[in-house]
Amino acid sequence: MPKIRFHKIIAVAVLVATAAWIATGEFASVGSASEEAQTVAQRPENAPADAQVVTVAKPPRVDHSRTIRVSGQTSADKRTALASRSGGIITELPVSKGQHVKSGELILRLETEGKEAAVETARQVLAQREAESEAANRLAKSGNLARLQLDSARSALATARSQLEAAEAELARITVRAPFDGVIDKVDVELGSSIMQGAEVATLLKLDPMIAVGEVSEHDLGSVDIGDEADVRLVNGSTVRGKVRFVSREASEQTRTFRVEVAIPNAEGAIPAGMTAELDIHAEPVEAVALPRSVVTLNQDGELGVRAVDPENKVVFYPIDLVDDTPRALYLAGIPAEARVIVSGQDLVTEGELVKAQPADEKLIQELAGMLAPELN
């Protein structure tokens, strides 16, 4: 009789032991008994045993200011091309490019060409007419002067005053003065040169405040108001804070967008006009909740919203209003304060379905709250 090898005996023993263990049915409860007990404990009374398990959370609420981003450029608050009001030879030109000037400061002066003498003559004539008018008044009061002669003296006095004003105005035309505080950006003439009436003399810019100009769409127009805070990022990497000072009420015919101006401080003149900029306009704060993008879904009608669970553990759908889309989260309005939003499993259920709702763990809640850290602090 052949001798049975030892390893074959071991194999037969293992096979018999395994068959006996399977026959008892105990393997079915390994790793699942505790889970089944936990599921039964969380199952609502009216939920079927095979109800879908979803994770819900009550996201924190916060007043969030929507950010509207538009591209634009910087522009001078005021820009004017100064022109000569008279023709002549330039005798004074005390400004140069880049020079800061005050309102009323002299920019250019022409030769007087007898205009000062004309003013002096008009003053002497006026003084004579004033003396004659005073004498006529005294004589008229004493009855020694006819009424007609008094009226003639008064008329001569008015004429002399008009002649003096005209002579002074003609003299003032030989000078060009700054209409506001600013910086000379360009000088178009040279000292000693001859210019014609109306010729451009210099370009004056007012750079404080600097204006950042952009255009918002029809959709965003209702969210932008005068006085809203705005951050302006310049192409050189710096960021400055300003306020919206103007919102156009007429759209551009070509782009159907609306001009927006943001005034930013520029006392040192460090920000030049014409620089590319990006405007972040912060709209009026509204109450919203922050949720991950994965929570947002579509219902059967194609509406964008979130699914939640009501007190009876039925799935409900809330259409949302997108307040802001940031790199951290979506800020949404239109969600009731006590809503239990489904943050996991929302795409596996439909409205009206009974589910097993389990609260989100503390880590998930902290992640949701962490998205709102800047607003909560």
VOBA-1610 file (N, C-alpha, C; in pm, whole numbers, padded with zeros to 5 digits, always signed):
BEGIN
Met+00085-00119+00000Met+00000+00000+00000Met+00088+00124+00000Pro+00061+00217-00097Pro+00148+00337-00105Pro+00134+00422+00018Lys+00242+00483+00053Lys+00247+00567+00174Lys+00194+00708+00143Ile+00096+00755+00225Ile+00036+00888+00204Ile+00133+00993+00254Arg+00157+01093+00169Arg+00250+01200+00204Arg+00187+01296+00305Phe+00274+01355+00387Phe+00229+01442+00497Phe+00157+01566+00447His+00205+01630+00335His+00144+01756+00290His+00004+01732+00236Lys-00023+01612+00185Lys-00159+01584+00138Lys-00254+01573+00254Ile-00206+01519+00366Ile-00291+01510+00486Ile-00328+01649+00534Ile-00232+01741+00534Ile-00257+01879+00579Ile-00360+01946+00489Ala-00354+01928+00358Ala-00447+01989+00263Ala-00587+01939+00285Val-00602+01809+00310Val-00736+01753+00334Val-00794+01811+00461Ala-00711+01829+00566Ala-00759+01882+00693Ala-00808+02025+00679Val-00734+02106+00605Val-00776+02246+00584Val-00905+02252+00507Leu-00921+02167+00406Leu-01043+02166+00326Leu-01164+02130+00410Val-01148+02028+00499Val-01259+01985+00585Val-01296+02096+00681Ala-01197+02167+00741Ala-01224+02275+00837Ala-01295+02392+00770Thr-01255+02424+00649Thr-01319+02536+00577Thr-01463+02504+00544Ala-01489+02383+00501Ala-01625+02344+00467Ala-01714+02349+00589Ala-01661+02307+00706Ala-01740+02312+00828Ala-01772+02455+00868Trp-01676+02549+00848Trp-01697+02691+00887Trp-01802+02757+00796Ile-01795+02728+00668Ile-01894+02784+00574Ile-02033+02733+00606Ala-02042+02607+00648Ala-02172+02549+00678Ala-02239+02618+00796Thr-02162+02675+00888Thr-02222+02743+01005Thr-02285+02875+00967Gly-02240+02943+00854Gly-02296+03072+00813Gly-02241+03189+00890Glu-02146+03173+00978Glu-02094+03283+01060Glu-02016+03384+00978Phe-01961+03346+00863Phe-01878+03438+00785Phe-01958+03557+00735Ala-02090+03544+00720Ala-02173+03652+00665Ala-02179+03771+00756Ser-02152+03755+00885Ser-02166+03867+00979Ser-02034+03936+01006Val-01923+03884+00949Val-01794+03944+00976Val-01789+04082+00911Gly-01758+04189+00988Gly-01743+04324+00936Gly-01873+04392+00901Ser-01990+04327+00912Ser-02115+04389+00871Ser-02214+04401+00984Ala-02196+04324+01090Ala-02294+04328+01198Ala-02299+04465+01262Ser-02180+04521+01290Ser-02178+04652+01355Ser-02232+04760+01263Glu-02200+04750+01131Glu-02250+04849+01037Glu-02401+04842+01025Glu-02457+04723+01024Glu-02602+04708+01014Glu-02670+04768+01135Ala-02610+04746+01255Ala-02670+04802+01376Ala-02667+04954+01371Gln-02557+05010+01321Gln-02546+05156+01313Gln-02647+05212+01213Thr-02665+05144+01099Thr-02759+05191+00997Thr-02901+05188+01050Val-02937+05081+01123Val-03071+05070+01181Val-03094+05182+01280Ala-02991+05217+01356Ala-03006+05323+01455Ala-03030+05457+01388Gln-02971+05481+01268Gln-02986+05608+01201Gln-03108+05611+01110Arg-03169+05498+01084Arg-03278+05492+00989Arg-03404+05553+01049Pro-03470+05647+00980Pro-03596+05700+01029Pro-03704+05593+01026Glu-03807+05616+01105Glu-03911+05515+01118Glu-03980+05488+00985Asn-03997+05596+00901Asn-04072+05578+00777Asn-03983+05549+00658Ala-03851+05531+00677Ala-03761+05503+00566Ala-03751+05353+00544Pro-03756+05310+00418Pro-03741+05166+00391Pro-03600+05120+00425Ala-03586+04991+00440Ala-03457+04935+00480Ala-03349+04961+00375Asp-03390+04969+00247Asp-03292+04988+00140Asp-03279+05135+00099Ala-03322+05228+00186Ala-03314+05371+00153Ala-03169+05414+00134Gln-03152+05510+00044Gln-03020+05561+00015Gln-02967+05642+00134Val-02841+05621+00168Val-02777+05696+00276Val-02710+05820+00218Val-02742+05936+00276Val-02681+06062+00232Val-02621+06133+00353Thr-02526+06218+00327Thr-02464+06298+00432Thr-02514+06443+00420Val-02560+06499+00532Val-02617+06633+00531Val-02540+06724+00626Ala-02552+06854+00601Ala-02486+06954+00687Ala-02564+07084+00678Lys-02558+07162+00787Lys-02614+07296+00788Lys-02498+07394+00771Pro-02476+07442+00649Pro-02359+07529+00626Pro-02374+07662+00699Pro-02266+07719+00747Pro-02273+07849+00815Pro-02316+07959+00719Arg-02386+08059+00771Arg-02435+08171+00691Arg-02350+08295+00721Val-02335+08379+00619Val-02249+08496+00634Val-02295+08603+00537Asp-02266+08729+00571Asp-02290+08840+00479Asp-02169+08849+00386His-02192+08817+00261His-02082+08812+00163His-02100+08919+00057Ser-01991+08986+00024Ser-01993+09089-00080Ser-01945+09027-00211Arg-02032+09028-00309Arg-01998+08972-00439Arg-01890+09057-00507Thr-01798+08991-00573Thr-01690+09060-00643Thr-01714+09052-00793Ile-01720+09169-00857Ile-01737+09177-01002Ile-01604+09219-01063Arg-01548+09134-01147Arg-01416+09159-01203Arg-01429+09206-01348Val-01367+09319-01377Val-01367+09374-01512Val-01228+09425-01545Ser-01195+09423-01671Ser-01067+09476-01718Ser-01084+09622-01759Gly-00978+09700-01744Gly-00987+09840-01780Gly-00850+09904-01784Gln-00846+10033-01760Gln-00721+10107-01760Gln-00737+10232-01675Thr-00623+10290-01637Thr-00626+10412-01559Thr-00642+10532-01651Ser-00701+10637-01596Ser-00724+10759-01673Ser-00716+10878-01581Ala-00668+10992-01633Ala-00660+11113-01552Ala-00799+11161-01514Asp-00810+11215-01392Asp-00938+11269-01347Asp-00984+11383-01438Lys-00888+11468-01477Lys-00916+11577-01570Lys-00800+11588-01668Arg-00834+11624-01793Arg-00731+11645-01895Arg-00777+11759-01984Thr-00692+11858-02000Thr-00729+11972-02084Thr-00610+12019-02164Ala-00639+12061-02287Ala-00537+12121-02373Ala-00553+12272-02362Leu-00456+12338-02299Leu-00461+12482-02280Leu-00430+12552-02412Ala-00511+12653-02448Ala-00496+12724-02574Ala-00483+12873-02550Ser-00414+12939-02642Ser-00397+13083-02634Ser-00525+13153-02677Arg-00564+13258-02605Arg-00684+13333-02639Arg-00653+13454-02726Ser-00526+13471-02756Ser-00485+13583-02840Ser-00358+13544-02914Gly-00328+13614-03022Gly-00205+13589-03095Gly-00096+13684-03052Gly+00032+13644-03072Gly+00143+13731-03037Gly+00271+13654-03014Ile+00369+13723-02959Ile+00502+13667-02932Ile+00507+13623-02785Ile+00557+13501-02760Ile+00566+13449-02624Ile+00685+13514-02552Thr+00655+13584-02443Thr+00762+13648-02363Thr+00791+13575-02233Glu+00696+13496-02185Glu+00717+13417-02064Glu+00660+13278-02084Leu+00738+13176-02045Leu+00694+13036-02049Leu+00757+12965-01929Pro+00703+12988-01810Pro+00769+12941-01687Pro+00745+12795-01652Val+00686+12715-01740Val+00658+12575-01707Val+00732+12483-01802Ser+00748+12360-01757Ser+00810+12256-01840Ser+00735+12126-01819Lys+00762+12028-01904Lys+00694+11899-01895Lys+00724+11830-01761Gly+00617+11775-01701Gly+00633+11706-01574Gly+00622+11796-01453Gln+00608+11925-01473Gln+00601+12019-01361Gln+00461+12023-01301His+00453+12026-01168His+00325+12039-01099His+00291+12187-01084Val+00168+12223-01114Val+00123+12362-01104Val-00004+12368-01022Lys-00029+12485-00965Lys-00150+12510-00887Lys-00251+12585-00972Ser-00375+12579-00930Ser-00481+12650-01000Ser-00450+12800-01003Gly-00458+12861-01121Gly-00431+13004-01137Gly-00287+13037-01166Glu-00198+12940-01160Glu-00056+12966-01184Glu-00032+12997-01332Leu+00063+13089-01358Leu+00092+13133-01495Leu+00155+13020-01576Ile+00101+12999-01695Ile+00155+12901-01788Ile+00230+12971-01902Leu+00174+13082-01951Leu+00232+13152-02066Leu+00188+13297-02065Arg+00278+13387-02114Arg+00243+13527-02131Arg+00295+13576-02266Leu+00212+13657-02337Leu+00249+13716-02465Leu+00290+13862-02445Glu+00349+13919-02550Glu+00379+14062-02548Glu+00249+14142-02532Thr+00259+14252-02456Thr+00138+14332-02430Thr+00092+14409-02553Glu+00186+14456-02635Glu+00154+14528-02758Glu+00056+14643-02733Gly+00082+14725-02631Gly+00000+14842-02604Gly-00126+14816-02525Lys-00151+14692-02487Lys-00275+14661-02415Lys-00272+14717-02274Glu-00156+14723-02209Glu-00149+14781-02075Glu-00177+14931-02081Ala-00127+14999-02185Ala-00154+15143-02201Ala-00302+15167-02223Ala-00367+15080-02297Ala-00510+15095-02321Ala-00589+15082-02190Val-00544+14994-02103Val-00610+14978-01974Val-00592+15104-01889Glu-00471+15159-01888Glu-00445+15280-01809Glu-00527+15398-01861Thr-00537+15412-01991Thr-00618+15519-02049Thr-00765+15504-02010Ala-00814+15382-02014Ala-00954+15357-01978Ala-00978+15390-01831Arg-00880+15367-01745Arg-00896+15399-01603Arg-00905+15552-01583Gln-00821+15628-01655Gln-00825+15773-01642Gln-00957+15830-01692Val-01006+15778-01801Val-01135+15823-01853Val-01246+15792-01754Leu-01240+15673-01693Leu-01342+15636-01594Leu-01338+15731-01475Ala-01219+15763-01428Ala-01208+15855-01314Ala-01269+15990-01348Gln-01245+16041-01471Gln-01303+16168-01512Gln-01455+16161-01518Arg-01506+16051-01572Arg-01652+16038-01585Arg-01718+16024-01448Glu-01649+15961-01353Glu-01704+15951-01217Glu-01714+16089-01152Ala-01609+16172-01171Ala-01612+16307-01115Ala-01722+16389-01178Glu-01738+16380-01310Glu-01844+16453-01378Glu-01982+16408-01331Ser-01998+16278-01309Ser-02128+16227-01264Ser-02161+16276-01124Glu-02061+16281-01035Glu-02086+16330-00899Glu-02125+16479-00902Ala-02056+16557-00983Ala-02091+16699-00993Ala-02232+16717-01049Ala-02267+16638-01148Ala-02401+16648-01206Ala-02508+16611-01103Asn-02481+16515-01019Asn-02578+16476-00916Asn-02600+16591-00816Arg-02490+16655-00777Arg-02504+16765-00681Arg-02584+16881-00741Leu-02557+16916-00866Leu-02629+17025-00932Leu-02776+16990-00952Ala-02803+16863-00983Ala-02941+16822-01005Ala-03021+16831-00876Lys-02957+16796-00762Lys-03027+16803-00634Lys-03059+16947-00596Ser-02972+17044-00635Ser-02996+17186-00602Ser-03085+17255-00704Gly-03124+17184-00810Gly-03212+17239-00912Gly-03142+17321-01016Asn-03008+17312-01022Asn-02932+17392-01116Asn-02889+17315-01241Leu-02937+17192-01258Leu-02900+17111-01374Leu-03024+17040-01426Ala-03039+17043-01556Ala-03156+16979-01617Ala-03144+16826-01606Arg-03258+16762-01605Arg-03264+16615-01593Arg-03193+16549-01710Leu-03205+16604-01828Leu-03144+16545-01947Leu-02992+16545-01935Gln-02935+16653-01881Gln-02790+16659-01864Gln-02739+16559-01760Leu-02820+16534-01656Leu-02784+16433-01555Leu-02780+16293-01617Asp-02880+16264-01699Asp-02882+16133-01765Asp-02763+16117-01859Ser-02724+16224-01925Ser-02608+16218-02015Ser-02481+16188-01938Ala-02463+16249-01820Ala-02345+16224-01738Ala-02341+16079-01690Arg-02456+16026-01651Arg-02462+15886-01606Arg-02431+15790-01720Ser-02479+15819-01839Ser-02452+15735-01955Ser-02303+15733-01989Ala-02240+15853-01979Ala-02096+15859-02006Ala-02018+15779-01905Leu-02063+15780-01779Leu-01996+15701-01676Leu-02007+15551-01705Ala-02125+15504-01746Ala-02143+15362-01779Ala-02057+15321-01897Thr-02046+15410-01995Thr-01962+15380-02112Thr-01815+15368-02073Ala-01769+15455-01985Ala-01630+15449-01940Ala-01601+15319-01865Arg-01694+15274-01786Arg-01675+15148-01713Arg-01667+15030-01811Ser-01752+15029-01910Ser-01749+14922-02009Ser-01618+14921-02086Gln-01568+15042-02121Gln-01441+15049-02193Gln-01325+14996-02110Leu-01327+15024-01978Leu-01221+14971-01892Leu-01228+14819-01883Glu-01347+14764-01869Glu-01363+14618-01862Glu-01314+14552-01990Ala-01346+14614-02105Ala-01302+14557-02233Ala-01149+14562-02246Ala-01089+14672-02200Ala-00943+14683-02208Ala-00876+14582-02116Glu-00930+14562-01994Glu-00874+14465-01901Glu-00889+14322-01954Ala-01004+14293-02019Ala-01024+14160-02076Ala-00926+14133-02188Glu-00900+14236-02268Glu-00804+14221-02378Glu-00664+14198-02324Leu-00631+14264-02215Leu-00499+14244-02154Leu-00488+14104-02094Ala-00599+14053-02034Ala-00596+13920-01972Ala-00577+13810-02075Arg-00611+13840-02200Arg-00600+13737-02305Arg-00455+13706-02340Ile-00363+13786-02299Ile-00222+13758-02333Ile-00161+13655-02238Thr-00235+13617-02133Thr-00184+13517-02039Thr-00268+13390-02046Val-00203+13277-02015Val-00270+13147-02001Val-00237+13097-01862Arg-00341+13064-01785Arg-00322+13019-01648Arg-00386+12881-01628Ala-00335+12807-01528Ala-00385+12671-01499Ala-00525+12678-01443Pro-00620+12606-01500Pro-00758+12607-01449Pro-00777+12519-01325Phe-00682+12430-01297Phe-00690+12343-01179Phe-00550+12293-01145Asp-00536+12238-01024Asp-00408+12178-00984Asp-00380+12057-01072Gly-00257+12043-01116Gly-00224+11928-01199Gly-00078+11926-01237Val-00047+11842-01336Val+00089+11827-01385Val+00091+11856-01535Ile+00192+11929-01579Ile+00208+11959-01721Ile+00260+11834-01792Asp+00180+11778-01880Asp+00218+11655-01949Asp+00286+11683-02083Lys+00256+11799-02142Lys+00315+11830-02273Lys+00317+11981-02292Val+00424+12034-02351Val+00436+12176-02386Val+00456+12184-02536Asp+00367+12256-02604Asp+00366+12257-02750Asp+00432+12380-02812Val+00480+12475-02732Val+00536+12600-02785Val+00673+12624-02723Glu+00745+12723-02778Glu+00877+12760-02728Glu+00879+12909-02696Leu+00961+12946-02600Leu+00977+13086-02562Leu+01027+13167-02681Gly+00962+13282-02707Gly+01001+13369-02818Gly+00932+13340-02948Ser+00861+13229-02958Ser+00792+13196-03082Ser+00661+13273-03094Ser+00611+13282-03213Ser+00485+13352-03240Ser+00373+13249-03255Ile+00262+13275-03192Ile+00149+13183-03200Ile+00025+13258-03242Met-00071+13183-03298Met-00199+13239-03339Met-00302+13219-03229Gln-00408+13293-03236Gln-00517+13276-03141Gln-00575+13134-03155Gly-00595+13068-03042Gly-00650+12933-03042Gly-00546+12823-03050Ala-00418+12859-03063Ala-00313+12757-03071Ala-00295+12686-02937Glu-00273+12552-02940Glu-00251+12475-02817Glu-00115+12510-02757Val-00116+12534-02628Val+00005+12575-02557Val+00064+12459-02478Ala-00019+12390-02399Ala+00028+12281-02314Ala-00089+12190-02279Thr-00057+12069-02232Thr-00158+11974-02186Thr-00144+11958-02036Leu-00254+11977-01966Leu-00255+11970-01819Leu-00339+11851-01774Leu-00282+11769-01684Leu-00351+11651-01631Leu-00371+11665-01481Lys-00487+11621-01434Lys-00511+11609-01291Lys-00508+11461-01258Leu-00407+11419-01180Leu-00385+11277-01153Leu-00424+11235-01012Asp-00480+11325-00935Asp-00526+11289-00801Asp-00668+11343-00780Pro-00768+11253-00775Pro-00753+11107-00779Pro-00729+11055-00920Met-00668+10936-00927Met-00659+10864-01053Met-00789+10788-01074Ile-00830+10775-01199Ile-00956+10707-01229Ile-00927+10576-01302Ala-00979+10467-01247Ala-00972+10338-01315Ala-01105+10316-01387Val-01098+10297-01517Val-01217+10290-01601Val-01234+10148-01654Gly-01354+10094-01641Gly-01388+09963-01695Gly-01531+09963-01742Glu-01576+09849-01791Glu-01714+09836-01838Glu-01773+09706-01785Val-01894+09715-01730Val-01962+09598-01675Val-02074+09556-01769Ser-02110+09430-01761Ser-02214+09376-01849Ser-02353+09414-01800Glu-02451+09387-01883Glu-02590+09414-01846Glu-02630+09332-01723His-02577+09210-01715His-02611+09122-01603His-02559+09178-01470Asp-02440+09239-01473Asp-02377+09287-01349Asp-02414+09430-01313Leu-02481+09501-01404Leu-02507+09643-01380Leu-02586+09666-01252Gly-02685+09583-01224Gly-02768+09601-01106Gly-02695+09579-00976Ser-02575+09520-00980Ser-02498+09493-00859Ser-02394+09599-00828Val-02381+09698-00915Val-02280+09803-00898Val-02349+09935-00866Asp-02308+09997-00755Asp-02365+10126-00714Asp-02252+10224-00682Ile-02283+10352-00694Ile-02187+10456-00658Ile-02155+10444-00509Gly-02027+10448-00476Gly-01981+10433-00338Gly-01933+10294-00304Asp-01955+10195-00391Asp-01905+10059-00365Asp-01753+10058-00361Glu-01698+09977-00270Glu-01553+09961-00262Glu-01503+09880-00381Ala-01380+09909-00423Ala-01320+09837-00535Ala-01169+09828-00515Asp-01113+09713-00554Asp-00969+09694-00555Asp-00922+09701-00699Val-00819+09780-00724Val-00765+09797-00859Val-00624+09738-00863Arg-00607+09632-00942Arg-00477+09568-00959Arg-00413+09622-01087Leu-00297+09681-01071Leu-00226+09740-01184Leu-00134+09638-01250Val-00095+09667-01371Val-00012+09573-01447Val+00125+09557-01382Asn+00167+09654-01301Asn+00297+09642-01234Asn+00290+09557-01108Gly+00173+09501-01076Gly+00158+09411-00963Gly+00104+09475-00837Ser+00098+09606-00829Ser+00046+09672-00710Ser-00106+09675-00711Thr-00164+09682-00591Thr-00310+09687-00575Thr-00346+09806-00487Val-00443+09883-00531Val-00490+10000-00456Val-00641+09991-00439Arg-00690+10052-00331Arg-00834+10049-00300Arg-00896+10183-00336Gly-01015+10178-00395Gly-01087+10299-00432Gly-01237+10280-00418Lys-01313+10376-00469Lys-01459+10371-00463Lys-01518+10404-00599Val-01629+10339-00628Val-01700+10367-00753Val-01760+10508-00744Arg-01727+10592-00842Arg-01779+10729-00841Arg-01878+10756-00955Phe-01883+10666-01054Phe-01972+10688-01167Phe-02010+10554-01230Val-02140+10539-01261Val-02190+10424-01335Val-02277+10477-01448Ser-02239+10449-01570Ser-02313+10501-01684Ser-02453+10440-01690Arg-02547+10520-01735Arg-02685+10472-01751Arg-02718+10446-01898Glu-02617+10452-01983Glu-02637+10425-02126Glu-02531+10327-02173Ala-02575+10219-02236Ala-02482+10116-02280Ala-02411+10157-02408Ser-02291+10105-02425Ser-02219+10124-02550Ser-02293+10051-02662Glu-02308+10116-02776Glu-02380+10055-02887Glu-02305+09934-02942Gln-02174+09934-02933Gln-02095+09824-02990Gln-02090+09704-02897Thr-02069+09726-02768Thr-02047+09615-02675Thr-02164+09588-02581Arg-02261+09679-02574Arg-02374+09668-02481Arg-02327+09657-02336Thr-02218+09724-02306Thr-02166+09730-02169Thr-02175+09873-02117Phe-02157+09888-01985Phe-02176+10017-01920Phe-02046+10062-01854Arg-02009+10188-01878Arg-01885+10244-01825Arg-01895+10262-01673Val-01789+10222-01605Val-01778+10237-01460Val-01645+10305-01430Glu-01649+10403-01338Glu-01528+10474-01298Glu-01504+10453-01148Val-01380+10418-01114Val-01339+10400-00975Val-01231+10504-00945Ala-01255+10586-00843Ala-01157+10688-00802Ala-01063+10629-00698Ile-00932+10641-00723Ile-00832+10588-00631Ile-00734+10701-00595Pro-00692+10707-00467Pro-00599+10814-00425Pro-00467+10803-00500Asn-00412+10920-00536Asn-00284+10923-00607Asn-00211+11053-00575Ala-00202+11082-00444Ala-00145+11210-00400Ala-00001+11227-00446Glu+00076+11118-00452Glu+00216+11125-00492Glu+00235+11119-00643Gly+00126+11094-00716Gly+00136+11084-00861Gly+00210+10962-00909Ala+00213+10856-00826Ala+00287+10735-00863Ala+00218+10654-00971Ile+00086+10666-00981Ile+00011+10588-01079Ile-00007+10672-01205Pro+00043+10628-01318Pro+00027+10705-01441Pro-00105+10676-01509Ala-00146+10765-01596Ala-00268+10744-01674Ala-00238+10651-01791Gly-00338+10572-01830Gly-00324+10482-01943Gly-00267+10347-01911Met-00250+10312-01782Met-00196+10182-01743Met-00306+10077-01738Thr-00276+09957-01787Thr-00372+09848-01782Thr-00403+09811-01637Ala-00530+09786-01609Ala-00572+09757-01471Ala-00685+09656-01473Glu-00702+09588-01360Glu-00814+09496-01339Glu-00892+09543-01217Leu-01022+09562-01234Leu-01106+09616-01127Leu-01185+09504-01060Asp-01173+09494-00928Asp-01255+09403-00848Asp-01353+09490-00769Ile-01477+09497-00816Ile-01578+09582-00753Ile-01656+09496-00654His-01660+09541-00528His-01728+09466-00423His-01869+09521-00406Ala-01967+09439-00444Ala-02106+09482-00437Ala-02155+09484-00292Glu-02276+09534-00273Glu-02335+09539-00140Glu-02346+09398-00082Pro-02304+09378+00045Pro-02309+09243+00103Pro-02451+09188+00111Val-02464+09058+00085Val-02593+08989+00100Val-02569+08861+00180Glu-02675+08811+00244Glu-02662+08689+00322Glu-02653+08570+00228Ala-02556+08485+00253Ala-02532+08370+00166Ala-02470+08257+00246Val-02461+08140+00183Val-02391+08026+00240Val-02282+07985+00143Ala-02175+07928+00196Ala-02064+07881+00114Ala-02068+07730+00108Leu-02062+07677-00013Leu-02065+07533-00033Leu-01967+07495-00143Pro-01916+07372-00139Pro-01829+07326-00248Pro-01907+07318-00379Arg-01836+07327-00489Arg-01901+07318-00620Arg-01969+07182-00640Ser-01915+07079-00576Ser-01971+06944-00594Ser-02112+06930-00540Val-02153+07020-00451Val-02286+07011-00391Val-02394+07057-00490Val-02361+07147-00579Val-02459+07201-00673Val-02493+07096-00778Thr-02623+07086-00810Thr-02670+06987-00905Thr-02787+07042-00984Leu-02842+06961-01073Leu-02956+07000-01155Leu-03075+06913-01122Asn-03195+06973-01124Asn-03315+06892-01106Asn-03365+06843-01242Gln-03481+06781-01244Gln-03533+06723-01368Gln-03567+06830-01472Asp-03593+06952-01427Asp-03625+07061-01519Asp-03502+07138-01564Gly-03385+07094-01522Gly-03262+07160-01562Gly-03227+07282-01479Glu-03295+07304-01366Glu-03264+07417-01279Glu-03141+07387-01195Leu-03062+07490-01171Leu-02942+07476-01089Leu-02979+07500-00943Gly-02936+07408-00856Gly-02970+07423-00714Gly-02900+07319-00630Val-02951+07301-00509Val-02897+07201-00417Val-03011+07114-00366Arg-02978+06992-00332Arg-03076+06902-00271Arg-03054+06902-00120Ala-03165+06895-00047Ala-03160+06895+00099Ala-03260+06792+00151Val-03262+06777+00282Val-03351+06681+00347Val-03442+06757+00442Asp-03575+06734+00431Asp-03670+06802+00520Asp-03680+06727+00653Pro-03758+06777+00750Pro-03767+06710+00881Pro-03814+06565+00872Glu-03886+06528+00765Glu-03934+06390+00749Glu-03838+06304+00669Asn-03717+06358+00645Asn-03613+06287+00570Asn-03651+06263+00424Lys-03731+06355+00369Lys-03760+06353+00226Lys-03668+06451+00155Val-03628+06412+00036Val-03539+06496-00042Val-03618+06612-00103Val-03567+06733-00085Val-03626+06852-00146Val-03518+06922-00228Phe-03564+07005-00321Phe-03471+07077-00410Phe-03491+07227-00392Tyr-03380+07301-00374Tyr-03385+07446-00360Tyr-03308+07511-00475Pro-03379+07583-00563Pro-03307+07661-00666Pro-03220+07766-00597Ile-03109+07798-00656Ile-03014+07888-00591Ile-02991+08013-00677Asp-02945+08116-00609Asp-02898+08238-00675Asp-02749+08246-00650Leu-02670+08242-00754Leu-02525+08245-00740Leu-02481+08387-00705Val-02436+08405-00582Val-02390+08536-00537Val-02247+08562-00583Asp-02160+08461-00568Asp-02020+08480-00606Asp-01957+08344-00629Asp-01862+08341-00719Asp-01784+08221-00750Asp-01638+08253-00722Thr-01586+08197-00613Thr-01449+08223-00573Thr-01367+08095-00583Pro-01235+08106-00579Pro-01153+07984-00583Pro-01180+07891-00466Arg-01231+07945-00353Arg-01253+07861-00235Arg-01389+07793-00236Ala-01492+07862-00280Ala-01627+07806-00269Ala-01723+07886-00354Leu-01845+07831-00367Leu-01956+07905-00426Leu-02035+07969-00313Tyr-02067+08098-00327Tyr-02153+08167-00231Tyr-02293+08173-00290Leu-02388+08111-00219Leu-02521+08090-00274Leu-02627+08155-00187Ala-02729+08210-00250Ala-02846+08262-00181Ala-02967+08180-00224Gly-03076+08193-00147Gly-03197+08120-00179Gly-03213+07990-00102Ile-03120+07961-00011Ile-03127+07839+00069Ile-03181+07874+00207Pro-03290+07810+00253Pro-03347+07841+00386Pro-03244+07824+00497Ala-03266+07898+00605Ala-03168+07900+00714Ala-03150+07764+00779Glu-03256+07688+00795Glu-03248+07559+00865Glu-03233+07440+00772Ala-03205+07466+00647Ala-03196+07356+00550Ala-03078+07265+00581Arg-03103+07135+00573Arg-02997+07035+00585Arg-02955+06996+00443Val-02849+07056+00397Val-02805+07037+00260Val-02731+06904+00246Ile-02763+06832+00140Ile-02695+06705+00114Ile-02559+06736+00054Val-02455+06698+00124Val-02318+06725+00078Val-02252+06601+00022Ser-02316+06488+00034Ser-02264+06365-00024Ser-02382+06275-00060Gly-02385+06231-00185Gly-02493+06145-00233Gly-02608+06219-00297Gln-02593+06349-00324Gln-02704+06428-00379Gln-02742+06388-00521Asp-02648+06330-00595Asp-02678+06289-00732Asp-02738+06149-00740Leu-02752+06082-00624Leu-02807+05945-00622Leu-02952+05941-00577Val-03011+06057-00548Val-03148+06062-00499Val-03227+06161-00583Thr-03360+06155-00569Thr-03450+06246-00641Thr-03546+06310-00542Glu-03613+06416-00585Glu-03703+06490-00497Glu-03818+06399-00452Gly-03851+06409-00324Gly-03959+06329-00266Gly-03918+06194-00216Glu-03796+06153-00242Glu-03748+06021-00200Glu-03711+06023-00052Leu-03747+05915+00018Leu-03708+05899+00157Leu-03565+05847+00164Val-03486+05910+00249Val-03345+05873+00257Val-03306+05853+00403Lys-03190+05797+00422Lys-03129+05787+00555Lys-03028+05901+00566Ala-03060+06001+00642Ala-02974+06119+00653Ala-02882+06106+00772Gln-02755+06113+00749Gln-02658+06111+00857Gln-02580+06243+00856Pro-02557+06301+00972Pro-02488+06431+00977Pro-02343+06418+00931Ala-02295+06524+00871Ala-02155+06526+00828Ala-02064+06527+00950Asp-01946+06470+00936Asp-01853+06467+01048Asp-01797+06608+01073Glu-01736+06624+01187Glu-01686+06755+01226Glu-01581+06807+01128Lys-01505+06721+01069Lys-01401+06764+00976Lys-01463+06833+00855Leu-01572+06776+00802Leu-01638+06836+00687Leu-01699+06971+00723Ile-01759+06979+00842Ile-01817+07106+00886Ile-01707+07211+00899Gln-01593+07171+00953Gln-01482+07265+00968Gln-01430+07310+00831Glu-01433+07222+00733Glu-01391+07261+00599Glu-01486+07364+00540Leu-01617+07343+00561Leu-01714+07441+00513Leu-01695+07574+00583Ala-01677+07570+00715Ala-01658+07694+00791Ala-01527+07760+00754Gly-01426+07680+00721Gly-01297+07737+00684Gly-01303+07820+00559Met-01397+07790+00469Met-01413+07870+00348Met-01457+08011+00382Leu-01520+08027+00498Leu-01575+08156+00537Leu-01488+08229+00637Ala-01366+08183+00656Ala-01280+08241+00759Ala-01266+08392+00749Pro-01243+08450+00632Pro-01227+08595+00627Pro-01352+08671+00670Glu-01473+08616+00643Glu-01596+08686+00681Glu-01631+08667+00827Leu-01592+08550+00884Leu-01631+08521+01021Leu-01542+08593+01121Asn-01421+08624+01081Asn-01327+08688+01173Asn-01355+08837+01184
//
